[in-house]
Amino acid sequence: MNKENDINSILCVSPRVSMKQMMKSLVWLAVTSALYVATVYALKHNPQWSPGWRVAVTLAPLLTGVFYLLSLLQSFRAMDELQRRIQLEAWIIALTGTVVVNTILNVLNANGVGFADYPHGLEIGGVYLSMFLLWSVGVTVSTLRYK
C-alpha cells in the first residue's frame, strides 16, 4: 500500500494505536457532544428548574468528557515519539488558542462591545468546539512541519 494513502498516515496515528481505540475515543466525543446539545435544549425549555438541578444538568457533559479524555490518554500512550510530539504541539495550540479567544470575548463583553450570544464567554460547548477546531489546525501544522 502506498504510504500516502495509508489510513494511519492520513489520521496521524501510530500503527500501534488500534482502530478500536480510535473509535472508542470518537464514540465518547459523540456522546459528549450529544449530551451537551441535549442539556442546552433541556435548560432552554425548562427555566423553572431549581438552580441546583440546572447546575447538575449543565455539568453532565463533563462526566462523558472525562471518559473521552481518558480514552485519548490511552491512545497517547500507544503512540510513537513523533506522533506524541505532533499531538502535544496540537494540544498546546488548542489550549493557547482557546484561552486567547475566551479572554478576548470576556474583555469585549466587560467593556460593552461583546457579543449578545456569548455574554459569559465560550461556555462549555464553545470551549469543546474551539479546542477541537484549534487541535485540528495544530495537527495539520505539526504534521506538515515534520513531513
DSSP file with accessible surface (Angstrom, degrees, kcal/mol):
  #  RESIDUE AA STRUCTURE BP1 BP2  ACC     N-H-->O    O-->H-N    N-H-->O    O-->H-N    TCO  KAPPA ALPHA  PHI   PSI    X-CA   Y-CA   Z-CA
    1    1 A M              0   0  194      0, 0.0     2,-0.1     0, 0.0     5,-0.1   0.000 360.0 360.0 360.0 138.6    0.0    0.0    0.0
    2    2 A N    >>  -     0   0   89      1,-0.1     3,-1.3     3,-0.1     4,-0.5  -0.419 360.0-132.7 -66.5 133.0    1.2    3.5   -0.9
    3    3 A K  G >4 S+     0   0  143      1,-0.3     3,-1.0     2,-0.2     6,-0.2   0.859 104.9  58.2 -56.9 -35.7    2.4    5.4    2.2
    4    4 A E  G 34 S+     0   0  150      1,-0.2    -1,-0.3     5,-0.1    -2,-0.1   0.776 109.7  43.6 -68.8 -24.5    0.5    8.5    1.2
    5    5 A N  G <4 S+     0   0  108     -3,-1.3    -1,-0.2     4,-0.0     2,-0.2   0.400  82.4 121.4-100.9   1.4   -2.8    6.5    1.1
    6    6 A D    <X  -     0   0   42     -3,-1.0     4,-1.9    -4,-0.5     3,-0.5  -0.489  63.6-136.8 -67.3 130.5   -2.3    4.6    4.4
    7    7 A I  H  > S+     0   0   78      1,-0.2     4,-2.5    -2,-0.2     5,-0.2   0.862 102.7  55.9 -59.0 -36.0   -5.1    5.4    6.8
    8    8 A N  H  >>S+     0   0   36      1,-0.2     5,-2.5     2,-0.2     4,-0.6   0.879 107.5  48.1 -67.2 -35.2   -2.7    5.8    9.7
    9    9 A S  H  45S+     0   0   22     -3,-0.5     3,-0.3     3,-0.2    -1,-0.2   0.869 112.1  49.9 -72.5 -32.5   -0.7    8.4    7.9
   10   10 A I  H  <5S+     0   0  103     -4,-1.9    -2,-0.2     1,-0.2    -1,-0.2   0.923 116.6  40.3 -68.7 -42.2   -3.9   10.3    7.0
   11   11 A L  H  <5S-     0   0   73     -4,-2.5    -1,-0.2    -5,-0.2    -2,-0.2   0.467 108.0-124.3 -86.8  -1.1   -5.2   10.3   10.6
   12   12 A C  T  <5 +     0   0   12     -4,-0.6     2,-0.4    -3,-0.3    -3,-0.2   0.934  62.8 141.7  59.3  47.2   -1.7   11.0   12.0
   13   13 A V      < -     0   0   18     -5,-2.5    -1,-0.2    -6,-0.1    -2,-0.1  -0.958  54.8-117.0-123.8 139.4   -1.9    7.9   14.2
   14   14 A S    >   -     0   0    4     -2,-0.4     3,-1.9     1,-0.1    64,-0.0  -0.410  28.0-119.0 -66.4 146.1    0.8    5.4   15.1
   15   15 A P  T 3  S+     0   0   99      0, 0.0    -1,-0.1     0, 0.0    64,-0.1   0.759 113.5  65.8 -59.1 -21.5    0.2    1.8   13.8
   16   16 A R  T 3  S+     0   0  156     62,-0.2     2,-0.7     2,-0.1    63,-0.1   0.695  82.7  84.7 -73.9 -19.3    0.3    0.8   17.5
   17   17 A V  S <  S-     0   0    6     -3,-1.9    58,-0.1    61,-0.1     2,-0.0  -0.774  83.4-136.0 -84.6 118.0   -2.9    2.8   18.1
   18   18 A S     >  -     0   0   59     -2,-0.7     4,-2.0     1,-0.1     5,-0.1  -0.331  13.1-124.4 -76.9 156.2   -5.7    0.5   17.1
   19   19 A M  H  > S+     0   0   94      1,-0.2     4,-2.7     2,-0.2     5,-0.2   0.858 114.2  59.7 -64.0 -32.6   -8.7    1.5   15.1
   20   20 A K  H  > S+     0   0  179      2,-0.2     4,-2.2     1,-0.2    -1,-0.2   0.919 105.1  47.8 -62.0 -41.9  -10.8    0.1   18.0
   21   21 A Q  H  > S+     0   0   31      2,-0.2     4,-2.1     1,-0.2    -1,-0.2   0.910 111.8  49.9 -66.3 -40.7   -9.2    2.6   20.4
   22   22 A M  H  X S+     0   0   26     -4,-2.0     4,-2.4     1,-0.2    -2,-0.2   0.922 111.2  48.7 -63.3 -42.8   -9.7    5.5   17.9
   23   23 A M  H  X S+     0   0   98     -4,-2.7     4,-2.6     2,-0.2    -2,-0.2   0.884 107.8  55.3 -65.5 -36.7  -13.4    4.5   17.6
   24   24 A K  H  X S+     0   0   90     -4,-2.2     4,-2.2     2,-0.2    -1,-0.2   0.931 109.8  46.8 -60.7 -43.7  -13.8    4.4   21.3
   25   25 A S  H  X S+     0   0    6     -4,-2.1     4,-2.2     1,-0.2    -2,-0.2   0.925 112.5  49.3 -63.8 -43.9  -12.5    7.9   21.6
   26   26 A L  H  X S+     0   0   91     -4,-2.4     4,-2.6     1,-0.2    -1,-0.2   0.869 108.8  53.0 -66.1 -35.2  -14.8    9.1   18.8
   27   27 A V  H  X S+     0   0   82     -4,-2.6     4,-2.9     2,-0.2     5,-0.2   0.938 109.5  48.3 -64.6 -44.7  -17.8    7.5   20.4
   28   28 A W  H  X S+     0   0   74     -4,-2.2     4,-2.5     1,-0.2    40,-0.2   0.894 111.8  50.3 -62.4 -38.4  -17.1    9.2   23.7
   29   29 A L  H  X S+     0   0   43     -4,-2.2     4,-2.6     2,-0.2    -2,-0.2   0.927 111.6  47.9 -64.1 -42.4  -16.7   12.5   21.8
   30   30 A A  H  X S+     0   0   59     -4,-2.6     4,-2.8     2,-0.2     5,-0.2   0.915 112.3  49.0 -64.5 -42.0  -20.0   11.9   20.1
   31   31 A V  H  X S+     0   0   59     -4,-2.9     4,-2.7     2,-0.2     5,-0.2   0.926 111.8  49.3 -63.9 -43.0  -21.7   11.1   23.3
   32   32 A T  H  X S+     0   0    4     -4,-2.5     4,-2.3    -5,-0.2    -2,-0.2   0.928 113.1  46.7 -61.9 -44.3  -20.3   14.2   25.0
   33   33 A S  H  X S+     0   0   57     -4,-2.6     4,-2.4     2,-0.2    -2,-0.2   0.925 113.8  47.5 -64.6 -44.6  -21.4   16.4   22.1
   34   34 A A  H  X S+     0   0   62     -4,-2.8     4,-2.5     1,-0.2    -2,-0.2   0.907 111.9  50.4 -64.0 -40.9  -24.9   14.9   22.0
   35   35 A L  H  X S+     0   0   60     -4,-2.7     4,-2.6    -5,-0.2    -1,-0.2   0.896 109.1  52.0 -64.6 -38.5  -25.3   15.2   25.8
   36   36 A Y  H  X S+     0   0   59     -4,-2.3     4,-2.5    -5,-0.2     5,-0.2   0.945 110.2  47.7 -62.9 -45.8  -24.2   18.9   25.6
   37   37 A V  H  X S+     0   0   98     -4,-2.4     4,-2.4     1,-0.2    -2,-0.2   0.922 112.5  50.1 -61.0 -42.3  -26.8   19.6   22.9
   38   38 A A  H  X S+     0   0   52     -4,-2.5     4,-2.9     1,-0.2    -1,-0.2   0.896 110.4  49.5 -64.3 -39.2  -29.5   17.8   25.0
   39   39 A T  H  X S+     0   0   10     -4,-2.6     4,-2.7     2,-0.2     5,-0.2   0.909 110.3  49.9 -68.5 -39.5  -28.6   19.8   28.1
   40   40 A V  H  X S+     0   0   64     -4,-2.5     4,-2.2     2,-0.2    -2,-0.2   0.938 114.1  45.9 -61.9 -44.9  -28.7   23.1   26.2
   41   41 A Y  H  X S+     0   0  152     -4,-2.4     4,-2.0    -5,-0.2    -2,-0.2   0.937 113.9  48.3 -62.3 -47.2  -32.2   22.1   24.9
   42   42 A A  H  X S+     0   0   23     -4,-2.9     4,-0.6     1,-0.2    -2,-0.2   0.907 113.1  46.8 -62.6 -42.9  -33.4   20.9   28.2
   43   43 A L  H >< S+     0   0   22     -4,-2.7     3,-0.5     1,-0.2    -1,-0.2   0.876 111.2  52.0 -68.2 -36.0  -32.3   24.0   30.1
   44   44 A K  H 3< S+     0   0  164     -4,-2.2    -1,-0.2    -5,-0.2    -2,-0.2   0.877 115.3  40.9 -67.7 -35.4  -33.7   26.3   27.5
   45   45 A H  H 3< S+     0   0   99     -4,-2.0    -1,-0.2     1,-0.2    -2,-0.2   0.389 115.4  51.1 -96.2   3.0  -37.1   24.7   27.6
   46   46 A N    X<  +     0   0   44     -4,-0.6     3,-1.5    -3,-0.5    -1,-0.2  -0.451  54.3 153.6-136.3  64.4  -37.3   24.2   31.4
   47   47 A P  T 3   +     0   0   95      0, 0.0    -1,-0.1     0, 0.0    -2,-0.1   0.688  68.2  70.8 -67.9 -14.6  -36.5   27.6   33.1
   48   48 A Q  T 3  S+     0   0  132     -3,-0.1    -2,-0.0     2,-0.0    -3,-0.0   0.572  71.2 115.0 -79.5  -8.4  -38.5   26.6   36.2
   49   49 A W  S <  S-     0   0   68     -3,-1.5    -3,-0.0    -6,-0.1     5,-0.0  -0.273  76.6-101.0 -61.3 149.4  -35.9   24.0   37.3
   50   50 A S     >  -     0   0   68      1,-0.1     4,-2.5     4,-0.0     5,-0.2  -0.280  29.6-111.7 -68.1 155.8  -34.1   24.8   40.6
   51   51 A P  H  > S+     0   0  103      0, 0.0     4,-2.4     0, 0.0     5,-0.2   0.881 117.5  53.4 -58.0 -38.3  -30.6   26.2   40.4
   52   52 A G  H  > S+     0   0   53      1,-0.2     4,-2.2     2,-0.2     5,-0.1   0.921 110.8  45.6 -63.0 -43.4  -29.1   23.0   41.9
   53   53 A W  H  > S+     0   0  135      2,-0.2     4,-2.5     1,-0.2     5,-0.2   0.896 111.5  52.7 -66.3 -40.3  -30.8   20.9   39.2
   54   54 A R  H  X S+     0   0   80     -4,-2.5     4,-2.5     2,-0.2    -2,-0.2   0.908 109.9  48.7 -63.4 -40.4  -29.7   23.3   36.4
   55   55 A V  H  X S+     0   0   84     -4,-2.4     4,-2.3     2,-0.2    -2,-0.2   0.932 111.3  49.9 -64.5 -44.2  -26.1   23.2   37.6
   56   56 A A  H  X S+     0   0   53     -4,-2.2     4,-0.8     1,-0.2    -2,-0.2   0.928 113.4  45.2 -61.6 -43.7  -26.2   19.4   37.7
   57   57 A V  H >< S+     0   0   21     -4,-2.5     3,-0.7     1,-0.2    -1,-0.2   0.913 112.0  52.4 -67.4 -40.4  -27.6   19.2   34.2
   58   58 A T  H 3< S+     0   0   51     -4,-2.5    -1,-0.2     1,-0.2    -2,-0.2   0.881 111.9  45.8 -63.0 -37.3  -25.2   21.8   32.9
   59   59 A L  H >X S+     0   0   86     -4,-2.3     3,-1.6     1,-0.2     4,-0.7   0.570  85.6  94.7 -84.7  -7.1  -22.2   19.8   34.2
   60   60 A A  H XX S+     0   0   35     -4,-0.8     3,-1.2    -3,-0.7     4,-1.0   0.876  77.7  58.7 -54.9 -40.9  -23.4   16.4   33.0
   61   61 A P  H 3> S+     0   0    0      0, 0.0     4,-2.1     0, 0.0    -1,-0.3   0.766  93.7  68.8 -63.8 -19.7  -21.3   16.6   29.7
   62   62 A L  H <> S+     0   0   74     -3,-1.6     4,-2.0     2,-0.2    -2,-0.2   0.866  93.9  56.5 -65.4 -33.2  -18.2   17.0   31.8
   63   63 A L  H <X S+     0   0  112     -3,-1.2     4,-1.5    -4,-0.7    -1,-0.2   0.958 111.8  40.0 -63.6 -49.6  -18.5   13.4   33.0
   64   64 A T  H  X S+     0   0   17     -4,-1.0     4,-2.1     1,-0.2    -1,-0.2   0.837 111.2  60.3 -69.2 -29.2  -18.5   11.9   29.5
   65   65 A G  H  X S+     0   0    5     -4,-2.1     4,-2.5     2,-0.2    -1,-0.2   0.874 101.3  53.5 -62.8 -35.6  -15.8   14.4   28.6
   66   66 A V  H  X S+     0   0   76     -4,-2.0     4,-2.5     2,-0.2    -1,-0.2   0.924 107.6  50.2 -65.2 -41.6  -13.6   12.9   31.2
   67   67 A F  H  X S+     0   0   84     -4,-1.5     4,-2.1     2,-0.2    -2,-0.2   0.894 109.6  51.9 -64.1 -36.7  -14.1    9.4   29.7
   68   68 A Y  H  X S+     0   0   36     -4,-2.1     4,-2.1   -40,-0.2    -2,-0.2   0.949 110.3  47.7 -62.6 -45.7  -13.2   10.9   26.3
   69   69 A L  H  X S+     0   0   99     -4,-2.5     4,-2.2     1,-0.2    -2,-0.2   0.884 109.7  53.3 -64.9 -37.1  -10.0   12.4   27.7
   70   70 A L  H  X S+     0   0   90     -4,-2.5     4,-2.0     2,-0.2    -1,-0.2   0.906 108.9  48.8 -64.7 -39.5   -9.1    9.1   29.4
   71   71 A S  H  X S+     0   0    2     -4,-2.1     4,-2.0     1,-0.2    -2,-0.2   0.882 110.1  52.1 -68.8 -33.7   -9.5    7.3   26.1
   72   72 A L  H  X S+     0   0   42     -4,-2.1     4,-2.7     2,-0.2    -2,-0.2   0.897 106.5  54.0 -65.1 -39.1   -7.3    9.9   24.4
   73   73 A L  H  X S+     0   0   71     -4,-2.2     4,-2.2     2,-0.2    -2,-0.2   0.908 106.6  51.4 -62.3 -40.4   -4.7    9.3   27.1
   74   74 A Q  H  X S+     0   0   87     -4,-2.0     4,-1.0     1,-0.2    -1,-0.2   0.918 111.8  47.0 -61.7 -42.4   -4.7    5.6   26.3
   75   75 A S  H >X S+     0   0    8     -4,-2.0     3,-0.6     1,-0.2     4,-0.6   0.909 109.2  54.9 -64.0 -41.3   -4.2    6.4   22.6
   76   76 A F  H >< S+     0   0   58     -4,-2.7     3,-1.1     1,-0.3    -2,-0.2   0.895 104.5  53.5 -60.6 -40.4   -1.5    8.9   23.5
   77   77 A R  H 3< S+     0   0  163     -4,-2.2    -1,-0.3     1,-0.2    -2,-0.2   0.772 106.7  52.9 -66.7 -26.2    0.4    6.2   25.4
   78   78 A A  H << S+     0   0   31     -4,-1.0    -1,-0.2    -3,-0.6   -62,-0.2   0.531  90.9 100.6 -87.2  -5.8    0.4    3.9   22.4
   79   79 A M  S << S-     0   0   14     -3,-1.1     2,-0.1    -4,-0.6   -66,-0.0  -0.414  74.1-116.3 -80.4 155.7    1.9    6.4   20.0
   80   80 A D     >  -     0   0   64     -2,-0.1     4,-2.4     1,-0.1     5,-0.2  -0.257  40.7 -91.9 -79.9 176.1    5.5    6.6   18.9
   81   81 A E  H  > S+     0   0  165      1,-0.2     4,-2.2     2,-0.2     5,-0.1   0.881 123.7  49.5 -61.3 -41.4    7.6    9.6   19.8
   82   82 A L  H  > S+     0   0   78      2,-0.2     4,-2.5     1,-0.2    -1,-0.2   0.933 111.9  47.8 -65.8 -44.5    6.9   11.6   16.7
   83   83 A Q  H  > S+     0   0   29      1,-0.2     4,-2.7     2,-0.2     5,-0.2   0.890 110.9  51.8 -65.3 -36.9    3.2   11.2   17.0
   84   84 A R  H  X S+     0   0   92     -4,-2.4     4,-2.8     2,-0.2    -1,-0.2   0.917 109.9  49.8 -61.4 -43.2    3.3   12.1   20.6
   85   85 A R  H  X S+     0   0  128     -4,-2.2     4,-2.6    -5,-0.2    -2,-0.2   0.926 111.2  48.4 -62.6 -44.4    5.2   15.3   19.7
   86   86 A I  H  X S+     0   0    4     -4,-2.5     4,-2.4     1,-0.2    -2,-0.2   0.936 114.4  45.9 -61.3 -46.3    2.7   16.2   17.0
   87   87 A Q  H  X S+     0   0   15     -4,-2.7     4,-2.7     2,-0.2     5,-0.2   0.901 111.5  52.0 -65.5 -40.9   -0.2   15.6   19.4
   88   88 A L  H  X S+     0   0   93     -4,-2.8     4,-2.2     2,-0.2    -2,-0.2   0.938 111.5  46.5 -61.3 -45.7    1.5   17.6   22.2
   89   89 A E  H  X S+     0   0   28     -4,-2.6     4,-2.3     1,-0.2    -1,-0.2   0.908 112.3  51.4 -62.8 -40.3    2.1   20.5   19.8
   90   90 A A  H  X S+     0   0    0     -4,-2.4     4,-2.5     1,-0.2    48,-0.2   0.917 110.7  47.5 -63.9 -43.0   -1.5   20.3   18.6
   91   91 A W  H  X S+     0   0   72     -4,-2.7     4,-2.9     2,-0.2     5,-0.2   0.863 110.1  53.0 -68.0 -34.2   -2.9   20.3   22.1
   92   92 A I  H  X S+     0   0   90     -4,-2.2     4,-2.7    -5,-0.2     5,-0.3   0.931 110.8  47.0 -65.5 -42.4   -0.7   23.3   23.1
   93   93 A I  H  X S+     0   0   64     -4,-2.3     4,-2.7     2,-0.2     5,-0.2   0.933 114.2  48.2 -62.0 -44.2   -2.0   25.2   20.1
   94   94 A A  H  X S+     0   0    0     -4,-2.5     4,-2.3     2,-0.2    -2,-0.2   0.928 114.3  45.0 -64.0 -45.1   -5.6   24.3   21.0
   95   95 A L  H  X S+     0   0  102     -4,-2.9     4,-2.4     2,-0.2     5,-0.2   0.955 116.3  44.9 -65.0 -49.0   -5.2   25.2   24.7
   96   96 A T  H  X S+     0   0   81     -4,-2.7     4,-2.4    -5,-0.2    -2,-0.2   0.929 114.7  48.6 -62.1 -45.8   -3.5   28.5   24.0
   97   97 A G  H  X S+     0   0   18     -4,-2.7     4,-2.8    -5,-0.3    -1,-0.2   0.901 111.1  50.0 -62.3 -41.0   -5.9   29.5   21.2
   98   98 A T  H  X S+     0   0    9     -4,-2.3     4,-2.7    -5,-0.2     5,-0.2   0.911 110.7  49.5 -66.2 -40.7   -8.9   28.7   23.3
   99   99 A V  H  X S+     0   0   80     -4,-2.4     4,-2.5    -5,-0.2    -2,-0.2   0.932 113.0  47.6 -62.6 -43.5   -7.6   30.7   26.3
  100  100 A V  H  X S+     0   0   76     -4,-2.4     4,-2.6    -5,-0.2    -2,-0.2   0.944 113.4  46.8 -64.3 -46.9   -6.9   33.7   23.9
  101  101 A V  H  X S+     0   0   60     -4,-2.8     4,-2.5     1,-0.2    -2,-0.2   0.937 114.8  46.6 -61.8 -45.9  -10.3   33.5   22.3
  102  102 A N  H  X S+     0   0   43     -4,-2.7     4,-2.4    -5,-0.2    -1,-0.2   0.901 112.2  50.8 -65.3 -38.6  -12.1   33.2   25.6
  103  103 A T  H  X S+     0   0   75     -4,-2.5     4,-2.6    -5,-0.2     5,-0.2   0.931 110.3  49.3 -64.0 -43.9  -10.1   36.1   27.1
  104  104 A I  H  X S+     0   0   93     -4,-2.6     4,-2.7     1,-0.2     5,-0.2   0.934 111.4  49.3 -61.6 -45.4  -10.9   38.3   24.1
  105  105 A L  H  X S+     0   0   16     -4,-2.5     4,-2.6     1,-0.2    -1,-0.2   0.922 112.4  48.0 -60.1 -43.3  -14.6   37.5   24.4
  106  106 A N  H  X S+     0   0   71     -4,-2.4     4,-2.4     2,-0.2    -1,-0.2   0.900 112.3  48.2 -65.8 -40.4  -14.6   38.3   28.1
  107  107 A V  H  X S+     0   0   77     -4,-2.6     4,-1.4     2,-0.2     6,-0.2   0.931 113.0  48.1 -66.2 -43.8  -12.7   41.6   27.7
  108  108 A L  H  <>S+     0   0   53     -4,-2.7     5,-2.7    -5,-0.2     6,-1.2   0.932 113.6  47.3 -61.9 -44.5  -15.1   42.7   24.9
  109  109 A N  H ><5S+     0   0   37     -4,-2.6     3,-1.5     4,-0.3    -1,-0.2   0.890 108.5  54.8 -64.9 -38.6  -18.1   41.7   27.0
  110  110 A A  H 3<5S+     0   0   84     -4,-2.4    -1,-0.2     1,-0.3    -2,-0.2   0.792 111.3  46.0 -65.1 -26.0  -16.8   43.5   30.1
  111  111 A N  T 3<5S-     0   0  118     -4,-1.4    -1,-0.3    -3,-0.3    -2,-0.2   0.192 118.6-108.2-103.3  14.2  -16.4   46.7   28.1
  112  112 A G  T < 5S+     0   0   72     -3,-1.5    -3,-0.2     1,-0.1    -2,-0.1   0.602  98.2  99.4  76.6   9.8  -19.8   46.5   26.4
  113  113 A V      < +     0   0   96     -5,-2.7    -4,-0.3    -6,-0.2    -5,-0.1   0.427  58.9 116.4-103.8   0.1  -18.5   45.6   23.0
  114  114 A G  S    S-     0   0   26     -6,-1.2     2,-0.5     1,-0.1    -8,-0.1   0.237  71.8 -89.2 -67.5-174.3  -19.2   41.9   23.3
  115  115 A F    >   -     0   0  111      3,-0.3     3,-1.2   -10,-0.2     6,-0.2  -0.825  21.1-141.3-102.1 132.4  -21.5   39.5   21.6
  116  116 A A  T 3  S+     0   0   94     -2,-0.5    -1,-0.1     1,-0.3    -2,-0.1   0.826 102.4  56.7 -62.6 -31.3  -25.1   39.1   22.8
  117  117 A D  T 3  S+     0   0  135      1,-0.2    -1,-0.3     2,-0.1     3,-0.1   0.705 113.5  39.3 -73.3 -21.2  -24.9   35.4   22.0
  118  118 A Y    X   +     0   0  107     -3,-1.2     3,-1.3     1,-0.1    -3,-0.3  -0.464  63.2 151.1-127.5  62.6  -21.8   34.9   24.3
  119  119 A P  T 3  S+     0   0   70      0, 0.0    -1,-0.1     0, 0.0     3,-0.1   0.750  81.6  39.1 -68.7 -19.6  -22.3   37.1   27.4
  120  120 A H  T >  S-     0   0  143      1,-0.5     3,-0.5    -3,-0.1     2,-0.2  -0.037 119.0-100.7-117.6  29.5  -20.3   34.7   29.5
  121  121 A G  T <  S-     0   0    0     -3,-1.3    -1,-0.5     1,-0.2   -19,-0.1  -0.543  73.4 -31.6  86.2-153.5  -17.5   33.7   27.1
  122  122 A L  T 3> S-     0   0   19     -2,-0.2     4,-1.2   -24,-0.1    -1,-0.2   0.725  76.6-156.7 -77.3 -23.4  -17.5   30.5   25.2
  123  123 A E  H <>  -     0   0   99     -3,-0.5     4,-2.0     3,-0.2     5,-0.2   0.000  46.0 -56.4  61.5-177.5  -19.2   28.3   27.8
  124  124 A I  H  > S+     0   0   39      1,-0.2     4,-2.4     2,-0.2     5,-0.2   0.941 137.5  45.7 -63.2 -50.4  -18.7   24.5   27.8
  125  125 A G  H  > S+     0   0   12      1,-0.2     4,-2.6     2,-0.2    -1,-0.2   0.901 113.1  50.3 -62.4 -40.8  -19.8   23.8   24.2
  126  126 A G  H  X S+     0   0   16     -4,-1.2     4,-2.9     2,-0.2    -1,-0.2   0.873 109.3  51.6 -66.0 -35.7  -17.8   26.7   22.8
  127  127 A V  H  X S+     0   0   47     -4,-2.0     4,-2.9     2,-0.2     5,-0.2   0.943 111.2  47.5 -65.7 -45.8  -14.7   25.5   24.6
  128  128 A Y  H  X S+     0   0   71     -4,-2.4     4,-2.4     2,-0.2    -2,-0.2   0.942 115.5  45.2 -59.3 -46.5  -15.1   22.0   23.3
  129  129 A L  H  X S+     0   0  103     -4,-2.6     4,-2.8     2,-0.2     5,-0.2   0.929 114.0  48.4 -65.2 -44.5  -15.7   23.3   19.8
  130  130 A S  H  X S+     0   0   17     -4,-2.9     4,-2.7     1,-0.2     5,-0.3   0.931 112.3  48.9 -61.2 -45.0  -12.8   25.8   20.0
  131  131 A M  H  X S+     0   0   39     -4,-2.9     4,-2.5    -5,-0.2    -1,-0.2   0.925 112.8  48.0 -61.4 -43.8  -10.4   23.1   21.3
  132  132 A F  H  X S+     0   0   93     -4,-2.4     4,-2.4    -5,-0.2    -2,-0.2   0.948 113.9  45.3 -63.9 -47.2  -11.4   20.7   18.6
  133  133 A L  H  X S+     0   0   93     -4,-2.8     4,-2.0     1,-0.2    -2,-0.2   0.934 117.1  44.0 -63.5 -44.8  -11.0   23.2   15.7
  134  134 A L  H  X S+     0   0   45     -4,-2.7     4,-2.6    -5,-0.2    -1,-0.2   0.851 111.1  54.5 -72.0 -31.0   -7.7   24.5   17.0
  135  135 A W  H  X S+     0   0   61     -4,-2.5     4,-2.9    -5,-0.3     5,-0.2   0.923 107.2  51.9 -64.1 -41.3   -6.5   21.0   17.7
  136  136 A S  H  X S+     0   0   37     -4,-2.4     4,-2.1     1,-0.2    -2,-0.2   0.917 111.1  46.6 -61.2 -43.0   -7.3   20.1   14.1
  137  137 A V  H  X S+     0   0   81     -4,-2.0     4,-2.9     1,-0.2     5,-0.2   0.930 112.5  51.1 -63.1 -43.7   -5.2   23.1   12.9
  138  138 A G  H  X S+     0   0    0     -4,-2.6     4,-2.8   -48,-0.2     5,-0.3   0.901 109.6  48.9 -61.9 -42.7   -2.4   22.2   15.3
  139  139 A V  H  X S+     0   0   14     -4,-2.9     4,-2.7     2,-0.2     5,-0.2   0.933 113.2  48.2 -63.2 -43.1   -2.3   18.6   14.0
  140  140 A T  H  X S+     0   0   80     -4,-2.1     4,-2.4    -5,-0.2     5,-0.2   0.948 114.7  44.1 -62.6 -49.5   -2.2   19.8   10.4
  141  141 A V  H  X S+     0   0   78     -4,-2.9     4,-2.0     1,-0.2    -2,-0.2   0.936 116.8  45.8 -61.8 -46.9    0.5   22.4   11.1
  142  142 A S  H  X S+     0   0    2     -4,-2.8     4,-1.5    -5,-0.2    -1,-0.2   0.893 112.4  50.7 -66.2 -39.8    2.6   20.0   13.1
  143  143 A T  H  < S+     0   0   22     -4,-2.7     4,-0.5    -5,-0.3     3,-0.3   0.932 111.3  47.8 -63.4 -44.8    2.2   17.1   10.6
  144  144 A L  H >< S+     0   0  121     -4,-2.4     3,-0.8    -5,-0.2    -1,-0.2   0.867 108.1  57.2 -64.1 -33.5    3.3   19.3    7.7
  145  145 A R  H 3< S+     0   0  153     -4,-2.0    -1,-0.2     1,-0.2    -2,-0.2   0.851 110.4  42.4 -65.7 -33.7    6.2   20.5    9.8
  146  146 A Y  T 3<        0   0   76     -4,-1.5    -1,-0.2    -3,-0.3    -2,-0.2   0.382 360.0 360.0 -98.4   5.3    7.6   17.0   10.2
  147  147 A K    <         0   0  177     -3,-0.8    -3,-0.0    -4,-0.5    -4,-0.0  -0.421 360.0 360.0 -76.0 360.0    7.0   15.7    6.7
